[in-house]
Amino acid sequence: MISAAAQRTAEQLINELFDVIDNRRWDQLSRVFAEDGVYERPGYEPLVGLAAIQHFYRYERVVDQGRHDVEHVVSDLGTAACWGRFTGMDRSGRPLDEAFADAYAVTEGKIKHRVTYFYRPAI
C-alpha cells in the first residue's frame, strides 16, 4: 500500500515544506524530509540527515521569520524544482528579500535531496 505522503504531488510537498518552515514547526520537518535526506545551500556544508536539517533550522539559520512565496513548481518522476521569493527578517531585525530556486530529489513522497540557489551571495 502506498502511503499518503507518497501520493502527494510535488507542488503539495513543496507547499507543505514551506508551510512548515515559515511557521517554524521544526518538529514537523520529518513530514517532508526523508530520515536520510540531504540539504545543500550556499554558505554551509551539506546538511546530512533529518537531525542535521532540524538543527540547522532551530539554531544556525540566519532567518528569524519570513515567508516563501513560490511562483512555480515543475516536476517529473522523482525530481522537482521551484522558484520564488523569500521576504522576512534576520535574527538582528534586518529585512530580507531574496529570489530563490530549489531543486529536489523525491523518494516515497519525501525530500531525499534539496539544493537551494540564490541569485547573489545571500542569506
N, CA, C and O atoms as CSV, one atom per row, in Angstrom:
chain,resi,resn,atom,element,x,y,z
A,1,MET,N,N,0.833,-1.188,0.000
A,1,MET,CA,C,0.000,0.000,0.000
A,1,MET,C,C,0.880,1.254,0.000
A,1,MET,O,O,1.867,1.317,0.732
A,2,ILE,N,N,0.534,2.232,-0.801
A,2,ILE,CA,C,1.288,3.472,-0.902
A,2,ILE,C,C,0.807,4.433,0.185
A,2,ILE,O,O,-0.394,4.639,0.362
A,3,SER,N,N,1.762,5.015,0.907
A,3,SER,CA,C,1.405,5.946,1.978
A,3,SER,C,C,0.819,7.227,1.398
A,3,SER,O,O,1.025,7.548,0.228
A,4,ALA,N,N,0.083,7.954,2.240
A,4,ALA,CA,C,-0.499,9.229,1.807
A,4,ALA,C,C,0.599,10.212,1.432
A,4,ALA,O,O,0.438,10.989,0.492
A,5,ALA,N,N,1.728,10.187,2.164
A,5,ALA,CA,C,2.848,11.079,1.849
A,5,ALA,C,C,3.386,10.798,0.453
A,5,ALA,O,O,3.746,11.726,-0.271
A,6,ALA,N,N,3.443,9.525,0.069
A,6,ALA,CA,C,3.976,9.158,-1.240
A,6,ALA,C,C,3.037,9.583,-2.367
A,6,ALA,O,O,3.469,9.708,-3.513
A,7,GLN,N,N,1.764,9.806,-2.056
A,7,GLN,CA,C,0.790,10.175,-3.074
A,7,GLN,C,C,0.697,11.685,-3.298
A,7,GLN,O,O,0.005,12.131,-4.213
A,8,ARG,N,N,1.386,12.472,-2.475
A,8,ARG,CA,C,1.378,13.929,-2.649
A,8,ARG,C,C,2.002,14.292,-3.987
A,8,ARG,O,O,2.915,13.619,-4.465
A,9,THR,N,N,1.504,15.350,-4.575
A,9,THR,CA,C,2.152,15.887,-5.767
A,9,THR,C,C,3.378,16.678,-5.324
A,9,THR,O,O,3.513,17.024,-4.150
A,10,ALA,N,N,4.269,16.962,-6.269
A,10,ALA,CA,C,5.443,17.775,-5.957
A,10,ALA,C,C,5.013,19.144,-5.428
A,10,ALA,O,O,5.610,19.663,-4.485
A,11,GLU,N,N,3.995,19.718,-6.027
A,11,GLU,CA,C,3.519,21.025,-5.578
A,11,GLU,C,C,3.009,20.957,-4.138
A,11,GLU,O,O,3.283,21.859,-3.345
A,12,GLN,N,N,2.281,19.912,-3.794
A,12,GLN,CA,C,1.791,19.762,-2.421
A,12,GLN,C,C,2.953,19.588,-1.441
A,12,GLN,O,O,2.951,20.178,-0.360
A,13,LEU,N,N,3.941,18.779,-1.820
A,13,LEU,CA,C,5.095,18.543,-0.957
A,13,LEU,C,C,5.866,19.845,-0.721
A,13,LEU,O,O,6.226,20.153,0.415
A,14,ILE,N,N,6.115,20.594,-1.765
A,14,ILE,CA,C,6.869,21.838,-1.639
A,14,ILE,C,C,6.073,22.876,-0.852
A,14,ILE,O,O,6.642,23.593,-0.029
A,15,ASN,N,N,4.778,22.964,-1.090
A,15,ASN,CA,C,3.946,23.880,-0.302
A,15,ASN,C,C,3.955,23.495,1.171
A,15,ASN,O,O,3.995,24.367,2.039
A,16,GLU,N,N,3.918,22.191,1.462
A,16,GLU,CA,C,3.969,21.753,2.861
A,16,GLU,C,C,5.329,22.070,3.471
A,16,GLU,O,O,5.402,22.506,4.620
A,17,LEU,N,N,6.407,21.856,2.717
A,17,LEU,CA,C,7.751,22.186,3.203
A,17,LEU,C,C,7.807,23.644,3.645
A,17,LEU,O,O,8.235,23.933,4.763
A,18,PHE,N,N,7.383,24.563,2.788
A,18,PHE,CA,C,7.482,25.978,3.122
A,18,PHE,C,C,6.491,26.382,4.206
A,18,PHE,O,O,6.760,27.320,4.956
A,19,ASP,N,N,5.364,25.706,4.308
A,19,ASP,CA,C,4.441,25.963,5.411
A,19,ASP,C,C,5.096,25.588,6.737
A,19,ASP,O,O,5.002,26.335,7.711
A,20,VAL,N,N,5.756,24.436,6.777
A,20,VAL,CA,C,6.462,24.001,7.986
A,20,VAL,C,C,7.559,25.005,8.342
A,20,VAL,O,O,7.682,25.414,9.496
A,21,ILE,N,N,8.360,25.402,7.338
A,21,ILE,CA,C,9.472,26.326,7.587
A,21,ILE,C,C,8.958,27.708,8.002
A,21,ILE,O,O,9.413,28.264,9.001
A,22,ASP,N,N,8.028,28.253,7.250
A,22,ASP,CA,C,7.555,29.611,7.529
A,22,ASP,C,C,6.856,29.711,8.881
A,22,ASP,O,O,6.851,30.774,9.502
A,23,ASN,N,N,6.272,28.617,9.335
A,23,ASN,CA,C,5.597,28.606,10.634
A,23,ASN,C,C,6.466,28.025,11.745
A,23,ASN,O,O,5.999,27.794,12.860
A,24,ARG,N,N,7.755,27.789,11.419
A,24,ARG,CA,C,8.754,27.366,12.394
A,24,ARG,C,C,8.350,26.108,13.159
A,24,ARG,O,O,8.586,26.007,14.363
A,25,ARG,N,N,7.747,25.162,12.466
A,25,ARG,CA,C,7.329,23.896,13.079
A,25,ARG,C,C,8.422,22.845,12.821
A,25,ARG,O,O,8.208,21.886,12.079
A,26,TRP,N,N,9.575,23.038,13.434
A,26,TRP,CA,C,10.753,22.217,13.149
A,26,TRP,C,C,10.515,20.740,13.425
A,26,TRP,O,O,11.091,19.888,12.749
A,27,ASP,N,N,9.684,20.424,14.398
A,27,ASP,CA,C,9.401,19.014,14.692
A,27,ASP,C,C,8.612,18.346,13.571
A,27,ASP,O,O,8.512,17.119,13.545
A,28,GLN,N,N,8.049,19.119,12.645
A,28,GLN,CA,C,7.298,18.556,11.527
A,28,GLN,C,C,8.119,18.449,10.241
A,28,GLN,O,O,7.587,18.060,9.201
A,29,LEU,N,N,9.410,18.788,10.301
A,29,LEU,CA,C,10.260,18.616,9.123
A,29,LEU,C,C,10.299,17.156,8.674
A,29,LEU,O,O,10.549,16.874,7.502
A,30,SER,N,N,10.054,16.233,9.595
A,30,SER,CA,C,10.038,14.804,9.251
A,30,SER,C,C,8.865,14.453,8.339
A,30,SER,O,O,8.859,13.384,7.730
A,31,ARG,N,N,7.887,15.325,8.238
A,31,ARG,CA,C,6.762,15.081,7.325
A,31,ARG,C,C,7.151,15.299,5.873
A,31,ARG,O,O,6.500,14.781,4.965
A,32,VAL,N,N,8.242,16.086,5.647
A,32,VAL,CA,C,8.621,16.430,4.287
A,32,VAL,C,C,10.020,15.952,3.895
A,32,VAL,O,O,10.286,15.744,2.712
A,33,PHE,N,N,10.919,15.775,4.873
A,33,PHE,CA,C,12.269,15.298,4.586
A,33,PHE,C,C,12.396,13.829,4.965
A,33,PHE,O,O,11.876,13.397,5.994
A,34,ALA,N,N,13.089,13.067,4.128
A,34,ALA,CA,C,13.425,11.685,4.459
A,34,ALA,C,C,14.404,11.687,5.629
A,34,ALA,O,O,15.154,12.645,5.817
A,35,GLU,N,N,14.393,10.628,6.399
A,35,GLU,CA,C,15.286,10.492,7.558
A,35,GLU,C,C,16.749,10.682,7.147
A,35,GLU,O,O,17.538,11.252,7.901
A,36,ASP,N,N,17.106,10.209,5.964
A,36,ASP,CA,C,18.482,10.341,5.475
A,36,ASP,C,C,18.603,11.440,4.417
A,36,ASP,O,O,19.508,11.409,3.583
A,37,GLY,N,N,17.696,12.399,4.457
A,37,GLY,CA,C,17.701,13.485,3.491
A,37,GLY,C,C,18.954,14.350,3.589
A,37,GLY,O,O,19.627,14.393,4.619
A,38,VAL,N,N,19.243,15.031,2.497
A,38,VAL,CA,C,20.388,15.938,2.422
A,38,VAL,C,C,19.877,17.295,1.952
A,38,VAL,O,O,19.057,17.383,1.038
A,39,TYR,N,N,20.380,18.356,2.598
A,39,TYR,CA,C,20.028,19.710,2.194
A,39,TYR,C,C,21.315,20.492,1.959
A,39,TYR,O,O,22.165,20.597,2.844
A,40,GLU,N,N,21.443,21.038,0.752
A,40,GLU,CA,C,22.599,21.858,0.396
A,40,GLU,C,C,22.132,23.273,0.128
A,40,GLU,O,O,21.131,23.494,-0.553
A,41,ARG,N,N,22.882,24.244,0.682
A,41,ARG,CA,C,22.592,25.648,0.432
A,41,ARG,C,C,23.879,26.429,0.511
A,41,ARG,O,O,24.804,26.022,1.215
A,42,PRO,N,N,23.965,27.559,-0.203
A,42,PRO,CA,C,25.194,28.350,-0.218
A,42,PRO,C,C,25.630,28.765,1.181
A,42,PRO,O,O,24.813,29.164,2.011
A,43,GLY,N,N,26.932,28.664,1.425
A,43,GLY,CA,C,27.492,29.118,2.687
A,43,GLY,C,C,27.532,28.091,3.796
A,43,GLY,O,O,28.009,28.390,4.890
A,44,TYR,N,N,27.043,26.889,3.546
A,44,TYR,CA,C,27.004,25.840,4.574
A,44,TYR,C,C,27.505,24.535,3.984
A,44,TYR,O,O,27.358,24.284,2.788
A,45,GLU,N,N,28.095,23.712,4.829
A,45,GLU,CA,C,28.395,22.343,4.430
A,45,GLU,C,C,27.064,21.621,4.234
A,45,GLU,O,O,26.073,22.000,4.858
A,46,PRO,N,N,27.013,20.597,3.389
A,46,PRO,CA,C,25.746,19.858,3.229
A,46,PRO,C,C,25.226,19.355,4.580
A,46,PRO,O,O,25.977,18.834,5.404
A,47,LEU,N,N,23.942,19.525,4.773
A,47,LEU,CA,C,23.273,19.024,5.976
A,47,LEU,C,C,22.802,17.612,5.654
A,47,LEU,O,O,21.946,17.419,4.790
A,48,VAL,N,N,23.354,16.643,6.337
A,48,VAL,CA,C,23.092,15.240,6.027
A,48,VAL,C,C,22.286,14.616,7.157
A,48,VAL,O,O,22.755,14.533,8.292
A,49,GLY,N,N,21.080,14.181,6.843
A,49,GLY,CA,C,20.211,13.542,7.819
A,49,GLY,C,C,19.224,14.523,8.418
A,49,GLY,O,O,19.496,15.717,8.540
A,50,LEU,N,N,18.070,13.991,8.789
A,50,LEU,CA,C,16.992,14.819,9.336
A,50,LEU,C,C,17.439,15.574,10.585
A,50,LEU,O,O,17.077,16.738,10.754
A,51,ALA,N,N,18.211,14.948,11.456
A,51,ALA,CA,C,18.655,15.623,12.685
A,51,ALA,C,C,19.492,16.859,12.359
A,51,ALA,O,O,19.332,17.895,13.005
A,52,ALA,N,N,20.373,16.768,11.377
A,52,ALA,CA,C,21.207,17.914,10.988
A,52,ALA,C,C,20.348,19.017,10.375
A,52,ALA,O,O,20.589,20.200,10.618
A,53,ILE,N,N,19.355,18.639,9.587
A,53,ILE,CA,C,18.463,19.625,8.974
A,53,ILE,C,C,17.659,20.348,10.053
A,53,ILE,O,O,17.524,21.571,10.014
A,54,GLN,N,N,17.129,19.600,11.011
A,54,GLN,CA,C,16.383,20.220,12.103
A,54,GLN,C,C,17.282,21.144,12.925
A,54,GLN,O,O,16.860,22.237,13.303
A,55,HIS,N,N,18.510,20.718,13.202
A,55,HIS,CA,C,19.446,21.540,13.966
A,55,HIS,C,C,19.718,22.856,13.232
A,55,HIS,O,O,19.742,23.921,13.848
A,56,PHE,N,N,19.920,22.776,11.922
A,56,PHE,CA,C,20.145,23.987,11.133
A,56,PHE,C,C,18.986,24.967,11.309
A,56,PHE,O,O,19.203,26.144,11.598
A,57,TYR,N,N,17.777,24.491,11.138
A,57,TYR,CA,C,16.634,25.404,11.224
A,57,TYR,C,C,16.454,25.959,12.634
A,57,TYR,O,O,16.110,27.130,12.794
A,58,ARG,N,N,16.676,25.158,13.632
A,58,ARG,CA,C,16.496,25.611,15.008
A,58,ARG,C,C,17.579,26.601,15.456
A,58,ARG,O,O,17.276,27.577,16.141
A,59,TYR,N,N,18.841,26.356,15.072
A,59,TYR,CA,C,19.952,27.066,15.701
A,59,TYR,C,C,20.892,27.832,14.770
A,59,TYR,O,O,21.553,28.763,15.231
A,60,GLU,N,N,20.983,27.491,13.505
A,60,GLU,CA,C,22.002,28.086,12.639
A,60,GLU,C,C,21.451,29.056,11.599
A,60,GLU,O,O,22.138,30.006,11.222
A,61,ARG,N,N,20.277,28.843,11.150
A,61,ARG,CA,C,19.699,29.665,10.078
A,61,ARG,C,C,19.641,31.121,10.513
A,61,ARG,O,O,19.204,31.422,11.624
A,62,VAL,N,N,20.083,32.030,9.640
A,62,VAL,CA,C,20.112,33.452,9.990
A,62,VAL,C,C,18.728,34.081,9.982
A,62,VAL,O,O,18.542,35.167,10.533
A,63,VAL,N,N,17.768,33.429,9.378
A,63,VAL,CA,C,16.411,33.960,9.281
A,63,VAL,C,C,15.689,33.806,10.620
A,63,VAL,O,O,15.698,32.733,11.223
A,64,ASP,N,N,15.073,34.881,11.067
A,64,ASP,CA,C,14.246,34.818,12.271
A,64,ASP,C,C,12.800,34.516,11.917
A,64,ASP,O,O,12.150,33.686,12.553
A,65,GLN,N,N,12.306,35.199,10.895
A,65,GLN,CA,C,10.924,34.982,10.471
A,65,GLN,C,C,10.783,35.383,9.018
A,65,GLN,O,O,11.572,36.176,8.503
A,66,GLY,N,N,9.773,34.832,8.356
A,66,GLY,CA,C,9.542,35.221,6.982
A,66,GLY,C,C,8.597,34.294,6.263
A,66,GLY,O,O,7.998,33.393,6.851
A,67,ARG,N,N,8.479,34.541,4.963
A,67,ARG,CA,C,7.535,33.787,4.142
A,67,ARG,C,C,8.137,33.522,2.768
A,67,ARG,O,O,8.724,34.402,2.138
A,68,HIS,N,N,7.971,32.288,2.330
A,68,HIS,CA,C,8.338,31.900,0.971
A,68,HIS,C,C,7.098,32.023,0.086
A,68,HIS,O,O,6.042,31.475,0.405
A,69,ASP,N,N,7.231,32.734,-1.005
A,69,ASP,CA,C,6.163,32.800,-1.998
A,69,ASP,C,C,6.666,32.069,-3.238
A,69,ASP,O,O,7.525,32.560,-3.970
A,70,VAL,N,N,6.106,30.885,-3.450
A,70,VAL,CA,C,6.521,30.054,-4.577
A,70,VAL,C,C,5.778,30.519,-5.819
A,70,VAL,O,O,4.549,30.582,-5.838
A,71,GLU,N,N,6.541,30.845,-6.852
A,71,GLU,CA,C,5.944,31.294,-8.108
A,71,GLU,C,C,5.551,30.134,-8.994
A,71,GLU,O,O,4.514,30.178,-9.656
A,72,HIS,N,N,6.386,29.075,-9.013
A,72,HIS,CA,C,6.094,27.952,-9.899
A,72,HIS,C,C,6.800,26.693,-9.407
A,72,HIS,O,O,7.875,26.760,-8.811
A,73,VAL,N,N,6.181,25.551,-9.665
A,73,VAL,CA,C,6.755,24.235,-9.365
A,73,VAL,C,C,6.683,23.399,-10.632
A,73,VAL,O,O,5.654,23.371,-11.306
A,74,VAL,N,N,7.774,22.722,-10.955
A,74,VAL,CA,C,7.782,21.761,-12.054
A,74,VAL,C,C,8.298,20.439,-11.505
A,74,VAL,O,O,9.111,20.419,-10.580
A,75,SER,N,N,7.824,19.334,-12.073
A,75,SER,CA,C,8.287,18.031,-11.588
A,75,SER,C,C,8.169,16.992,-12.688
A,75,SER,O,O,7.401,17.134,-13.639
A,76,ASP,N,N,8.960,15.940,-12.519
A,76,ASP,CA,C,8.964,14.816,-13.442
A,76,ASP,C,C,9.515,13.618,-12.686
A,76,ASP,O,O,10.662,13.640,-12.239
A,77,LEU,N,N,8.721,12.589,-12.541
A,77,LEU,CA,C,9.126,11.383,-11.815
A,77,LEU,C,C,9.611,11.751,-10.425
A,77,LEU,O,O,8.831,12.299,-9.646
A,78,GLY,N,N,10.857,11.479,-10.077
A,78,GLY,CA,C,11.347,11.721,-8.724
A,78,GLY,C,C,12.094,13.019,-8.552
A,78,GLY,O,O,12.866,13.163,-7.605
A,79,THR,N,N,11.882,13.977,-9.452
A,79,THR,CA,C,12.564,15.260,-9.325
A,79,THR,C,C,11.550,16.392,-9.365
A,79,THR,O,O,10.458,16.259,-9.917
A,80,ALA,N,N,11.942,17.503,-8.766
A,80,ALA,CA,C,11.086,18.694,-8.786
A,80,ALA,C,C,11.971,19.926,-8.675
A,80,ALA,O,O,13.118,19.846,-8.236
A,81,ALA,N,N,11.432,21.043,-9.072
A,81,ALA,CA,C,12.109,22.327,-8.915
A,81,ALA,C,C,11.054,23.388,-8.654
A,81,ALA,O,O,9.904,23.264,-9.077
A,82,CYS,N,N,11.463,24.419,-7.956
A,82,CYS,CA,C,10.570,25.557,-7.741
A,82,CYS,C,C,11.402,26.825,-7.686
A,82,CYS,O,O,12.618,26.790,-7.499
A,83,TRP,N,N,10.721,27.932,-7.852
A,83,TRP,CA,C,11.375,29.213,-7.680
A,83,TRP,C,C,10.357,30.189,-7.142
A,83,TRP,O,O,9.147,30.021,-7.295
A,84,GLY,N,N,10.898,31.228,-6.499
A,84,GLY,CA,C,10.031,32.220,-5.904
A,84,GLY,C,C,10.827,33.267,-5.162
A,84,GLY,O,O,11.973,33.556,-5.504
A,85,ARG,N,N,10.207,33.832,-4.139
A,85,ARG,CA,C,10.818,34.920,-3.382
A,85,ARG,C,C,10.585,34.682,-1.902
A,85,ARG,O,O,9.517,34.234,-1.485
A,86,PHE,N,N,11.609,34.991,-1.119
A,86,PHE,CA,C,11.507,34.939,0.334
A,86,PHE,C,C,11.577,36.367,0.862
A,86,PHE,O,O,12.454,37.135,0.466
A,87,THR,N,N,10.663,36.723,1.750
A,87,THR,CA,C,10.719,38.001,2.450
A,87,THR,C,C,10.606,37.744,3.932
A,87,THR,O,O,9.847,36.874,4.358
A,88,GLY,N,N,11.353,38.490,4.723
A,88,GLY,CA,C,11.313,38.300,6.161
A,88,GLY,C,C,12.325,39.168,6.865
A,88,GLY,O,O,12.693,40.242,6.389
A,89,MET,N,N,12.779,38.675,8.034
A,89,MET,CA,C,13.740,39.387,8.869
A,89,MET,C,C,14.802,38.403,9.336
A,89,MET,O,O,14.513,37.235,9.599
A,90,ASP,N,N,16.056,38.899,9.437
A,90,ASP,CA,C,17.083,38.045,10.010
A,90,ASP,C,C,17.050,38.177,11.533
A,90,ASP,O,O,16.240,38.929,12.075
A,91,ARG,N,N,17.919,37.455,12.212
A,91,ARG,CA,C,17.903,37.447,13.682
A,91,ARG,C,C,18.255,38.791,14.300
A,91,ARG,O,O,17.953,39.029,15.469
A,92,SER,N,N,18.891,39.677,13.529
A,92,SER,CA,C,19.215,41.008,14.057
A,92,SER,C,C,18.130,42.033,13.726
A,92,SER,O,O,18.261,43.204,14.082
A,93,GLY,N,N,17.064,41.607,13.049
A,93,GLY,CA,C,15.962,42.500,12.707
A,93,GLY,C,C,16.083,43.154,11.347
A,93,GLY,O,O,15.242,43.972,10.974
A,94,ARG,N,N,17.124,42.804,10.599
A,94,ARG,CA,C,17.317,43.369,9.256
A,94,ARG,C,C,16.352,42.711,8.274
A,94,ARG,O,O,16.180,41.492,8.306
A,95,PRO,N,N,15.707,43.513,7.387
A,95,PRO,CA,C,14.776,42.932,6.419
A,95,PRO,C,C,15.516,42.090,5.376
A,95,PRO,O,O,16.646,42.396,4.995
A,96,LEU,N,N,14.859,41.033,4.929
A,96,LEU,CA,C,15.383,40.139,3.894
A,96,LEU,C,C,14.387,40.079,2.750
A,96,LEU,O,O,13.176,40.030,2.967
A,97,ASP,N,N,14.902,40.084,1.539
A,97,ASP,CA,C,14.059,39.982,0.350
A,97,ASP,C,C,14.925,39.333,-0.728
A,97,ASP,O,O,15.755,39.999,-1.346
A,98,GLU,N,N,14.732,38.039,-0.952
A,98,GLU,CA,C,15.613,37.276,-1.833
A,98,GLU,C,C,14.828,36.391,-2.791
A,98,GLU,O,O,13.889,35.701,-2.395
A,99,ALA,N,N,15.227,36.421,-4.052
A,99,ALA,CA,C,14.735,35.435,-5.008
A,99,ALA,C,C,15.505,34.143,-4.774
A,99,ALA,O,O,16.689,34.178,-4.440
A,100,PHE,N,N,14.835,32.996,-4.948
A,100,PHE,CA,C,15.484,31.708,-4.743
A,100,PHE,C,C,14.968,30.713,-5.766
A,100,PHE,O,O,13.933,30.911,-6.403
A,101,ALA,N,N,15.729,29.639,-5.898
A,101,ALA,CA,C,15.294,28.480,-6.682
A,101,ALA,C,C,15.760,27.241,-5.930
A,101,ALA,O,O,16.840,27.234,-5.339
A,102,ASP,N,N,14.949,26.204,-5.955
A,102,ASP,CA,C,15.281,24.933,-5.307
A,102,ASP,C,C,15.156,23.801,-6.315
A,102,ASP,O,O,14.313,23.836,-7.211
A,103,ALA,N,N,16.011,22.800,-6.153
A,103,ALA,CA,C,15.897,21.548,-6.905
A,103,ALA,C,C,15.774,20.425,-5.886
A,103,ALA,O,O,16.418,20.457,-4.838
A,104,TYR,N,N,14.945,19.429,-6.196
A,104,TYR,CA,C,14.647,18.352,-5.259
A,104,TYR,C,C,14.742,16.989,-5.924
A,104,TYR,O,O,14.408,16.825,-7.098
A,105,ALA,N,N,15.204,16.018,-5.151
A,105,ALA,CA,C,15.028,14.607,-5.480
A,105,ALA,C,C,14.043,14.086,-4.444
A,105,ALA,O,O,14.228,14.296,-3.245
A,106,VAL,N,N,12.998,13.409,-4.904
A,106,VAL,CA,C,11.924,12.952,-4.019
A,106,VAL,C,C,11.825,11.434,-4.093
A,106,VAL,O,O,11.828,10.844,-5.174
A,107,THR,N,N,11.737,10.812,-2.910
A,107,THR,CA,C,11.569,9.371,-2.815
A,107,THR,C,C,10.440,9.079,-1.838
A,107,THR,O,O,10.435,9.582,-0.714
A,108,GLU,N,N,9.485,8.266,-2.271
A,108,GLU,CA,C,8.355,7.864,-1.420
A,108,GLU,C,C,7.670,9.065,-0.772
A,108,GLU,O,O,7.287,9.017,0.397
A,109,GLY,N,N,7.521,10.138,-1.541
A,109,GLY,CA,C,6.765,11.295,-1.085
A,109,GLY,C,C,7.500,12.223,-0.146
A,109,GLY,O,O,6.891,13.137,0.411
A,110,LYS,N,N,8.811,12.014,0.049
A,110,LYS,CA,C,9.590,12.891,0.920
A,110,LYS,C,C,10.840,13.368,0.186
A,110,LYS,O,O,11.300,12.746,-0.771
A,111,ILE,N,N,11.367,14.474,0.657
A,111,ILE,CA,C,12.552,15.055,0.034
A,111,ILE,C,C,13.776,14.256,0.448
A,111,ILE,O,O,14.098,14.151,1.631
A,112,LYS,N,N,14.440,13.705,-0.528
A,112,LYS,CA,C,15.677,12.948,-0.307
A,112,LYS,C,C,16.882,13.875,-0.435
A,112,LYS,O,O,17.884,13.696,0.256
A,113,HIS,N,N,16.781,14.867,-1.322
A,113,HIS,CA,C,17.881,15.802,-1.556
A,113,HIS,C,C,17.286,17.139,-1.997
A,113,HIS,O,O,16.453,17.199,-2.901
A,114,ARG,N,N,17.729,18.196,-1.344
A,114,ARG,CA,C,17.285,19.551,-1.693
A,114,ARG,C,C,18.512,20.423,-1.875
A,114,ARG,O,O,19.443,20.377,-1.072
A,115,VAL,N,N,18.508,21.212,-2.926
A,115,VAL,CA,C,19.564,22.196,-3.164
A,115,VAL,C,C,18.889,23.544,-3.374
A,115,VAL,O,O,17.994,23.676,-4.207
A,116,THR,N,N,19.327,24.547,-2.608
A,116,THR,CA,C,18.797,25.899,-2.741
A,116,THR,C,C,19.817,26.769,-3.454
A,116,THR,O,O,21.017,26.683,-3.191
A,117,TYR,N,N,19.327,27.608,-4.360
A,117,TYR,CA,C,20.161,28.555,-5.089
A,117,TYR,C,C,19.625,29.956,-4.858
A,117,TYR,O,O,18.415,30.182,-4.865
A,118,PHE,N,N,20.547,30.899,-4.653
A,118,PHE,CA,C,20.187,32.316,-4.574
A,118,PHE,C,C,20.798,32.997,-5.780
A,118,PHE,O,O,21.746,32.486,-6.377
A,119,TYR,N,N,20.264,34.135,-6.135
A,119,TYR,CA,C,20.699,34.846,-7.320
A,119,TYR,C,C,21.888,35.766,-7.063
A,119,TYR,O,O,22.349,36.466,-7.964
A,120,ARG,N,N,22.372,35.758,-5.840
A,120,ARG,CA,C,23.557,36.509,-5.441
A,120,ARG,C,C,24.034,35.922,-4.115
A,120,ARG,O,O,23.298,35.145,-3.508
A,121,PRO,N,N,25.220,36.256,-3.646
A,121,PRO,CA,C,25.596,35.829,-2.293
A,121,PRO,C,C,24.542,36.369,-1.325
A,121,PRO,O,O,24.309,37.577,-1.266
A,122,ALA,N,N,23.918,35.490,-0.580
A,122,ALA,CA,C,22.742,35.915,0.175
A,122,ALA,C,C,22.632,35.213,1.523
A,122,ALA,O,O,23.628,34.829,2.137
A,123,ILE,N,N,21.394,35.062,1.957
A,123,ILE,CA,C,21.081,34.546,3.282
A,123,ILE,C,C,21.375,33.075,3.437
A,123,ILE,O,O,21.156,32.512,4.510
